[in-house]
Each structure stands twice: as C-alpha cells, then as structure tokens.
Amino acid sequence: MKNMLERTFIHIPKVGPATELRLWQTGIMDWHHACECRRPPRGFSSNRWRQLQDFCEQSRRHLWAGEYRPFARSLPAREHWRAWPDFRQRCAYLDIETTGLGPWAQVTVVGLYDGLRVHTYIAGENLDLLPERLAEFTLLVTFNGATFDLPILRRCFPDLPLDQLHVDLRYLLRRLGFVGGLKHIERRLGLARDDDIADLDGFDAVRLWHEYRAGSEEALQLLVKYNAADIQNLEPLMEMAYERSWARLARPLRAAT
C-alpha cells in the first residue's frame, strides 16, 4: 500500500494543490526530501522554505508518534483519505440507523467495524458505551457521514469530540465517477449482500426498528445484519477509492521521477 501522507504538502499553511504539484515536479517528493533540501525551490523565499521544512519535520514526528489530531486539523477534509494507510490499524467503519431523517430522529443502532469484528450498539441496551469505544479510533470511514451520521451522533452525545480523521466515501467515490447510493455503488463493483438483506434500505431500517419495539426480536436481528453489511462493505470500497485516488495524484509523481 503506497503511502500518500508523507508525500503530502497541502496540510501546510499557504500550500495548495498547485504548489504541492510544483514541489513534486521539482523532485521534492516527500517530507524527507523537503527537510534535506537546503536550497529553496523556485517560488519560495529562504524564510518561507524554512517554515515549510519546520512543518514537515513536525509532521514526521506526529506520524511517528501516531498522533492523528494534527492531521485531522490541518488536512483539508476532502483530503483525509491520504492518511488511511497510516491510520487504518485504528480505523472504524461506521454507520448508524435512526427512527427517521428529520431533526427529531433518534439513533437506534450504531455499527462499528474495525477490520476484524463488527461491534453493534443498540438504543436501550448498550448505546451509552459507544463514546468510550469511538475514542479508541483515529480515523472514521462513513458513507454520507459528514451530513448524516456524525451530526446526529454529535447531537446524541454532545460531549463526544469526534475529532478523528474522517473519510466520507460518498464524496470521495463521487470524485472517482461513482454516483448514487451505497448499495447502487456496491452492485456496480460486484459487492454482494445476502438475499435477506439485499433489497433493504433506510426505510426498511426504520420499519424493522418499530417491529422490534413491538416485540419482534427477529426484526432486530435483521436490522443488525443490514447495518453490519453496510460497514463491512465500506472497507473494500475504501481500499479501492484510496488506490484510484492515489493513482490519479501519482501521475505527476511518476512524471517527476
């Protein structure tokens, strides 16, 4: 898995995509190269270059220490995907179910997948344990989480920092040409679901919750299975999206080497 974060410069103040590309094209490929380069490249004064080198050295120390907050704060939100390989060992794929879509909606089920196990949190059972568990992760991957899952969780748990790096695959995949809902994209990429949940959607998730509240344990089991499929399928989507996003940015890197 190619490491994009150490090749990244756009988290540095006053460095945008055009400047980052110019650095790559002049042979300054990563933080190490930048720190070793004593002569400022074209477009940089001596003072500005020293500031960039200082920021690169700080970034190296943060990454070696596994500190995610500096990158969560400094990287543009749309570029958090670049940090996925470095923080995937403490990454959670997250999805929530609610009683609806309005401001009155309540959280019913939250699923977290850490790459090995699915952890499910259910309202009225163990949902209060979610904040402690979320605090263990450095990066969150969602689908439409920026506008749905995370705002609702912040409202449900006002003291929850949710300061992790966050990749919303809805927008990352859209930039790669994959539009539509999660299940539409899954089908397009050949990701299958079991027959009993293949046709379920968000409206069914609301219905299943009400059936469970009316006494159907089977409805809850199906809802949990549906939620688990959502989060488990986020991992292969994230891997594909990272590889394709990296490949797009790597073109000027290859041209410069």
KOLVEX-411789 format. One line per 2 residues: number of its first residue (from 1); their letters; for each residue y, x, z of N, C-alpha, C. Coordinates in steps of 0.02 Angstrom, whole numbers, plus 50000, padded with zeros to 5 digits. Layout:
BEGIN
NUM> A> Y:X:Z:Y:X:Z:Y:X:Z; ... $
END
This chain:
BEGIN
1> MK> 49940:50042:50000:50000:50000:50000:50062:50044:50000; 50102:50038:49949:50161:50080:49943:50214:50060:49993 $
3> NM> 50247:50110:50021:50297:50098:50073:50366:50093:50042; 50395:50033:50046:50461:50023:50016:50517:50033:50067 $
5> LE> 50503:50024:50130:50556:50026:50180:50589:50095:50182; 50550:50148:50181:50579:50215:50185:50617:50234:50121 $
7> RT> 50609:50196:50068:50646:50207:50007:50709:50163:50004; 50720:50125:50056:50773:50075:50057:50838:50105:50084 $
9> FI> 50892:50089:50050:50959:50111:50073:51007:50052:50082; 50987:49992:50061:51035:49936:50062:51047:49909:50133 $
11> HI> 51010:49935:50182:51024:49915:50251:51080:49957:50282; 51104:50006:50244:51157:50050:50267:51225:50019:50250 $
13> PK> 51273:50019:50296:51338:49989:50281:51369:50018:50217; 51396:49974:50176:51431:49991:50114:51385:50017:50059 $
15> VG> 51319:50005:50067:51272:50023:50015:51240:49958:49989; 51253:49942:49926:51223:49884:49895:51170:49903:49845 $
17> PA> 51143:49854:49808:51090:49869:49760:51110:49920:49707; 51172:49918:49683:51192:49965:49630:51194:50036:49657 $
19> TE> 51220:50045:49718:51222:50112:49748:51152:50137:49764; 51110:50092:49789:51041:50111:49802:51007:50136:49738 $
21> LR> 51016:50099:49684:50986:50119:49620:51013:50186:49597; 51077:50197:49607:51107:50261:49586:51077:50319:49626 $
23> LW> 51065:50307:49691:51033:50359:49731:50963:50376:49705; 50924:50324:49690:50857:50336:49662:50861:50375:49597 $
25> QT> 50908:50355:49555:50912:50387:49489:50935:50460:49493; 50968:50478:49548:50987:50548:49556:50933:50588:49593 $
27> GI> 50876:50558:49605:50820:50593:49636:50816:50588:49711; 50861:50550:49742:50859:50538:49814:50817:50476:49825 $
29> MD> 50753:50487:49837:50703:50434:49834:50691:50399:49900; 50708:50432:49956:50694:50401:50021:50737:50434:50074 $
31> WH> 50728:50412:50137:50769:50437:50192:50760:50513:50201; 50699:50537:50192:50687:50609:50200:50728:50649:50149 $
33> HA> 50725:50628:50087:50763:50662:50035:50838:50660:50050; 50862:50603:50074:50933:50596:50089:50953:50644:50145 $
35> CE> 50912:50648:50196:50929:50692:50253:50927:50766:50234; 50885:50783:50184:50879:50853:50162:50932:50873:50111 $
37> CR> 50965:50823:50082:51014:50836:50029:51081:50856:50059; 51100:50919:50053:51161:50944:50084:51224:50932:50043 $
39> RP> 51215:50923:49979:51272:50912:49935:51279:50838:49919; 51336:50807:49933:51343:50735:49920:51332:50720:49846 $
41> PR> 51295:50668:49830:51287:50648:49760:51351:50616:49734; 51353:50606:49670:51411:50577:49638:51428:50509:49670 $
43> GF> 51493:50500:49684:51515:50437:49713:51520:50438:49788; 51500:50493:49820:51503:50498:49893:51549:50556:49914 $
45> SS> 51593:50541:49960:51631:50595:49991:51587:50630:50042; 51608:50689:50065:51569:50725:50114:51561:50685:50178 $
47> NR> 51614:50652:50200:51611:50613:50261:51565:50553:50254; 51570:50517:50198:51527:50459:50188:51454:50480:50181 $
49> WR> 51441:50536:50151:51372:50559:50144:51342:50577:50212; 51382:50609:50254:51357:50624:50322:51342:50560:50360 $
51> QL> 51383:50509:50352:51370:50446:50385:51304:50415:50360; 51293:50418:50294:51231:50391:50267:51171:50431:50293 $
53> QD> 51178:50496:50296:51123:50537:50322:51108:50521:50395; 51160:50511:50435:51150:50492:50505:51113:50426:50510 $
55> FC> 51131:50378:50467:51098:50313:50468:51025:50320:50447; 51012:50362:50398:50943:50373:50376:50901:50405:50432 $
57> EQ> 50930:50452:50468:50894:50483:50524:50880:50433:50579; 50929:50390:50594:50917:50337:50643:50862:50290:50620 $
59> SR> 50862:50274:50556:50810:50230:50529:50741:50261:50536; 50736:50326:50523:50672:50360:50531:50648:50356:50604 $
61> RH> 50693:50366:50650:50673:50362:50721:50652:50292:50740; 50689:50241:50716:50671:50172:50732:50602:50155:50704 $
63> LW> 50589:50177:50642:50525:50162:50612:50468:50198:50647; 50477:50261:50665:50425:50299:50701:50409:50265:50768 $
65> AG> 50460:50236:50799:50451:50204:50864:50427:50131:50858; 50422:50107:50796:50400:50037:50786:50452:49987:50807 $
67> EY> 50515:50005:50805:50570:49960:50825:50591:49917:50766; 50581:49853:50772:50595:49808:50715:50665:49779:50716 $
69> RP> 50696:49773:50775:50760:49738:50779:50815:49771:50737; 50820:49838:50736:50872:49868:50694:50866:49849:50620 $
71> FA> 50805:49843:50596:50795:49824:50526:50806:49749:50516; 50786:49709:50565:50798:49637:50560:50873:49621:50557 $
73> RS> 50913:49663:50592:50985:49652:50592:51019:49680:50530; 50996:49738:50505:51033:49773:50453:51010:49757:50382 $
75> LP> 50946:49739:50373:50922:49722:50307:50947:49653:50287; 50971:49644:50225:50985:49576:50202:50923:49532:50209 $
77> AR> 50931:49470:50227:50874:49426:50241:50826:49423:50181; 50853:49422:50121:50810:49417:50062:50769:49481:50049 $
79> EH> 50785:49534:50086:50750:49598:50076:50704:49616:50134; 50693:49571:50180:50648:49586:50236:50576:49600:50213 $
81> WR> 50559:49576:50154:50492:49589:50127:50477:49663:50123; 50528:49704:50116:50517:49776:50109:50484:49806:50171 $
83> AW> 50491:49774:50228:50465:49801:50291:50393:49779:50305; 50365:49737:50263:50300:49707:50278:50244:49759:50290 $
85> PD> 50235:49809:50246:50179:49856:50260:50186:49893:50326; 50248:49909:50345:50259:49948:50406:50248:49906:50469 $
87> FR> 50257:49840:50463:50252:49798:50523:50197:49746:50517; 50154:49751:50467:50103:49700:50457:50051:49699:50513 $
89> QR> 50043:49754:50550:49995:49753:50605:50016:49708:50662; 50081:49692:50664:50106:49645:50714:50144:49589:50679 $
91> CA> 50113:49564:50626:50142:49510:50586:50106:49445:50602; 50145:49391:50605:50117:49324:50615:50136:49280:50556 $
93> YL> 50085:49249:50527:50096:49198:50476:50101:49132:50512; 50156:49097:50503:50173:49041:50546:50185:48977:50506 $
95> DI> 50163:48921:50534:50177:48856:50505:50176:48804:50560; 50222:48756:50556:50225:48703:50606:50213:48636:50574 $
97> ET> 50188:48589:50614:50185:48519:50594:50229:48479:50642; 50259:48426:50617:50305:48386:50657:50292:48312:50647 $
99> TG> 50328:48272:50684:50323:48199:50677:50364:48171:50621; 50397:48214:50583:50438:48191:50527:50485:48246:50505 $
101> LG> 50535:48227:50465:50581:48276:50436:50651:48271:50464; 50667:48218:50500:50735:48207:50524:50751:48249:50585 $
103> PW> 50814:48246:50608:50835:48284:50668:50799:48262:50731; 50768:48204:50729:50732:48179:50787:50660:48204:50790 $
105> AQ> 50638:48239:50737:50568:48258:50731:50547:48304:50789; 50487:48294:50813:50459:48334:50867:50402:48378:50840 $
107> VT> 50395:48436:50869:50340:48481:50849:50274:48455:50876; 50224:48452:50833:50158:48428:50854:50107:48484:50858 $
109> VV> 50106:48526:50806:50058:48581:50802:50093:48642:50774; 50079:48700:50803:50103:48763:50776:50043:48808:50766 $
111> GL> 50038:48837:50707:49984:48884:50692:50011:48954:50682; 49979:49003:50712:49994:49074:50702:49930:49108:50679 $
113> YD> 49937:49147:50626:49880:49187:50602:49901:49259:50603; 49863:49301:50638:49882:49372:50646:49844:49418:50599 $
115> GL> 49810:49389:50550:49769:49428:50503:49697:49431:50523; 49682:49413:50585:49613:49412:50610:49593:49344:50636 $
117> RV> 49637:49313:50674:49621:49249:50706:49678:49200:50697; 49659:49136:50698:49708:49082:50699:49719:49061:50771 $
119> HT> 49781:49056:50790:49799:49032:50857:49837:48967:50849; 49813:48914:50881:49841:48848:50872:49872:48823:50936 $
121> YI> 49932:48796:50931:49969:48770:50989:49985:48696:50976; 49965:48654:51024:49967:48582:51015:50012:48551:51068 $
123> AG> 50056:48507:51048:50100:48472:51094:50059:48434:51146; 50078:48442:51208:50042:48408:51262:49982:48447:51288 $
125> EN> 49965:48503:51255:49909:48544:51277:49931:48615:51295; 49952:48653:51246:49968:48723:51259:50031:48746:51222 $
127> LD> 50070:48700:51197:50129:48719:51157:50178:48762:51198; 50179:48752:51264:50225:48791:51306:50208:48865:51307 $
129> LL> 50148:48884:51284:50128:48954:51283:50152:48990:51220; 50179:48952:51172:50199:48981:51108:50252:49036:51115 $
131> PE> 50306:49027:51153:50357:49079:51156:50329:49147:51178; 50286:49148:51227:50258:49211:51251:50216:49244:51196 $
133> RL> 50179:49204:51159:50138:49232:51105:50181:49257:51048; 50233:49220:51030:50276:49241:50975:50311:49307:50989 $
135> AE> 50326:49319:51052:50361:49380:51071:50320:49443:51057; 50255:49436:51044:50212:49493:51029:50219:49518:50957 $
137> FT> 50252:49480:50914:50254:49496:50844:50322:49524:50824; 50320:49567:50773:50381:49599:50749:50405:49570:50683 $
139> LL> 50361:49534:50648:50378:49506:50583:50344:49438:50576; 50380:49390:50550:50354:49323:50537:50354:49310:50462 $
141> VT> 50301:49279:50438:50297:49258:50368:50287:49182:50367; 50329:49148:50330:50325:49075:50326:50332:49053:50253 $
143> FN> 50325:48989:50242:50343:48959:50178:50392:48903:50194; 50455:48913:50175:50510:48868:50191:50529:48869:50265 $
145> GA> 50512:48924:50298:50527:48929:50369:50600:48937:50385; 50639:48966:50339:50710:48977:50353:50748:48912:50361 $
147> TF> 50727:48860:50326:50763:48796:50329:50725:48742:50369; 50661:48755:50384:50623:48703:50420:50593:48729:50485 $
149> DL> 50542:48772:50480:50503:48792:50539:50546:48825:50593; 50584:48876:50574:50620:48914:50625:50678:48874:50656 $
151> PI> 50718:48837:50618:50769:48796:50651:50740:48746:50700; 50684:48716:50682:50653:48667:50728:50626:48702:50790 $
153> LR> 50597:48760:50783:50573:48797:50841:50631:48817:50886; 50687:48837:50857:50745:48855:50898:50769:48795:50937 $
155> RC> 50767:48736:50907:50788:48676:50942:50738:48658:50997; 50674:48668:50983:50622:48651:51032:50621:48700:51090 $
157> FP> 50635:48764:51075:50635:48817:51126:50702:48854:51123; 50754:48827:51155:50821:48857:51149:50825:48929:51172 $
159> DL> 50781:48951:51215:50783:49020:51239:50741:49068:51198; 50710:49043:51145:50667:49084:51103:50710:49127:51057 $
161> PL> 50708:49194:51062:50753:49236:51022:50742:49229:50946; 50678:49228:50925:50661:49228:50854:50703:49281:50817 $
163> DQ> 50702:49341:50843:50741:49396:50814:50699:49442:50771; 50639:49420:50753:50595:49461:50713:50620:49467:50641 $
165> LH> 50594:49516:50606:50598:49515:50534:50565:49451:50509; 50591:49423:50455:50564:49359:50431:50562:49358:50355 $
167> VD> 50504:49345:50327:50496:49336:50255:50481:49263:50242; 50526:49230:50207:50513:49161:50185:50486:49165:50114 $
169> LR> 50422:49152:50107:50389:49160:50042:50413:49109:49991; 50441:49054:50013:50466:49006:49964:50517:49040:49918 $
171> YL> 50562:49079:49947:50616:49109:49908:50593:49174:49875; 50551:49212:49908:50526:49274:49877:50484:49257:49816 $
173> LR> 50440:49207:49821:50399:49188:49765:50440:49157:49709; 50492:49121:49727:50536:49092:49675:50567:49146:49633 $
175> RL> 50587:49201:49665:50617:49256:49626:50566:49289:49579; 50502:49278:49593:50449:49305:49551:50424:49254:49499 $
177> GF> 50457:49195:49498:50439:49144:49448:50391:49091:49472; 50375:49089:49537:50330:49039:49563:50371:48986:49600 $
179> VG> 50377:48927:49569:50417:48874:49598:50371:48817:49620; 50398:48773:49662:50358:48717:49686:50335:48727:49757 $
181> GL> 50295:48680:49781:50270:48683:49849:50214:48734:49858; 50196:48743:49921:50145:48794:49937:50079:48780:49902 $
183> KH> 50056:48718:49906:49990:48703:49877:49991:48708:49801; 50047:48691:49770:50052:48700:49697:50046:48773:49678 $
185> IE> 50079:48817:49716:50075:48888:49702:50005:48915:49716; 49974:48891:49770:49906:48912:49785:49859:48896:49727 $
187> RR> 49864:48835:49701:49820:48816:49645:49834:48859:49584; 49897:48874:49572:49914:48915:49514:49883:48985:49519 $
189> LG> 49876:49009:49581:49849:49076:49592:49775:49076:49608; 49744:49017:49606:49672:49013:49617:49650:49014:49689 $
191> LA> 49696:48998:49736:49677:48994:49807:49653:48924:49822; 49590:48918:49841:49559:48852:49852:49560:48833:49925 $
193> RD> 49559:48767:49937:49551:48739:50004:49488:48697:50006; 49462:48686:50066:49404:48643:50073:49421:48572:50049 $
195> DD> 49370:48537:50024:49381:48471:49994:49415:48422:50041; 49399:48425:50107:49425:48376:50153:49499:48384:50168 $
197> IA> 49528:48442:50150:49600:48451:50160:49637:48468:50096; 49601:48471:50040:49632:48493:49977:49690:48450:49956 $
199> DL> 49687:48385:49970:49739:48339:49946:49787:48317:50001; 49781:48347:50060:49826:48328:50114:49895:48360:50105 $
201> DG> 49947:48325:50130:50014:48352:50126:50050:48338:50192; 50115:48350:50193:50153:48342:50254:50153:48270:50281 $
203> FD> 50152:48222:50237:50150:48152:50259:50083:48137:50293; 50029:48166:50267:49964:48158:50299:49963:48191:50368 $
205> AV> 49999:48247:50374:50002:48281:50439:50034:48236:50492; 50086:48199:50473:50117:48152:50519:50068:48096:50536 $
207> RL> 50035:48069:50485:49987:48015:50495:49931:48037:50542; 49904:48097:50530:49849:48121:50571:49869:48129:50644 $
209> WH> 49931:48151:50654:49954:48158:50723:49957:48090:50758; 49982:48040:50724:49985:47973:50755:49915:47945:50766 $
211> EY> 49868:47960:50722:49800:47937:50732:49769:47972:50793; 49785:48036:50801:49761:48072:50860:49790:48042:50923 $
213> RA> 49854:48027:50923:49886:47997:50982:49858:47928:50997; 49830:47896:50946:49798:47831:50956:49726:47837:50979 $
215> GS> 49702:47900:50984:49635:47910:51012:49585:47944:50969; 49604:47967:50908:49557:47998:50862:49558:48074:50868 $
217> EE> 49506:48101:50900:49500:48174:50904:49485:48203:50835; 49451:48166:50793:49435:48190:50726:49499:48201:50686 $
219> AL> 49549:48158:50696:49613:48166:50661:49646:48232:50682; 49643:48249:50745:49673:48311:50769:49636:48371:50739 $
221> QL> 49570:48368:50737:49531:48423:50708:49550:48435:50635; 49559:48380:50598:49578:48386:50528:49649:48414:50521 $
223> LV> 49694:48392:50564:49763:48417:50563:49765:48492:50578; 49726:48514:50627:49724:48585:50644:49695:48625:50587 $
225> KY> 49644:48599:50554:49613:48633:50497:49663:48639:50439; 49700:48585:50427:49751:48585:50375:49805:48638:50390 $
227> NA> 49827:48641:50451:49878:48689:50471:49851:48760:50465; 49788:48771:50484:49759:48837:50480:49755:48862:50408 $
229> AD> 49739:48817:50361:49736:48836:50291:49804:48858:50266; 49856:48824:50288:49924:48844:50269:49939:48916:50287 $
231> IQ> 49924:48935:50349:49943:49001:50372:49896:49056:50346; 49832:49041:50340:49786:49092:50314:49800:49108:50241 $
233> NL> 49822:49059:50203:49837:49072:50133:49903:49108:50124; 49944:49111:50176:50006:49149:50170:49994:49223:50164 $
235> EP> 49940:49248:50193:49928:49320:50191:49916:49345:50120; 49869:49317:50081:49862:49342:50012:49924:49330:49969 $
237> LM> 49960:49276:49983:50023:49265:49946:50074:49319:49963; 50077:49339:50026:50124:49391:50046:50105:49457:50013 $
239> EM> 50041:49472:50012:50019:49535:49982:50036:49537:49908; 50023:49481:49873:50040:49478:49802:50114:49483:49791 $
241> AY> 50154:49447:49831:50226:49447:49823:50255:49516:49837; 50228:49551:49887:50253:49618:49901:50239:49664:49842 $
243> ER> 50177:49664:49817:50159:49709:49763:50202:49697:49701; 50213:49634:49685:50252:49618:49624:50326:49633:49635 $
245> SW> 50351:49621:49695:50421:49637:49709:50432:49712:49709; 50384:49748:49737:50389:49821:49737:50387:49848:49666 $
247> AR> 50343:49819:49624:50336:49842:49555:50401:49833:49517; 50436:49779:49530:50500:49767:49496:50551:49820:49515 $
249> LA> 50554:49837:49579:50602:49887:49602:50579:49958:49584; 50515:49967:49575:50488:50034:49563:50501:50059:49492 $
251> RP> 50521:50015:49448:50534:50037:49379:50586:50093:49377; 50644:50085:49409:50692:50141:49409:50667:50201:49449 $
253> LR> 50624:50189:49499:50595:50245:49536:50551:50287:49491; 50510:50253:49451:50466:50290:49405:50506:50326:49352 $
255> AA> 50561:50293:49330:50602:50325:49278:50637:50386:49305; 50649:50387:49371:50686:50443:49401:50641:50502:49418 $
257> T> 50575:50491:49416:50529:50545:49435:50495:50576:49374 $
END
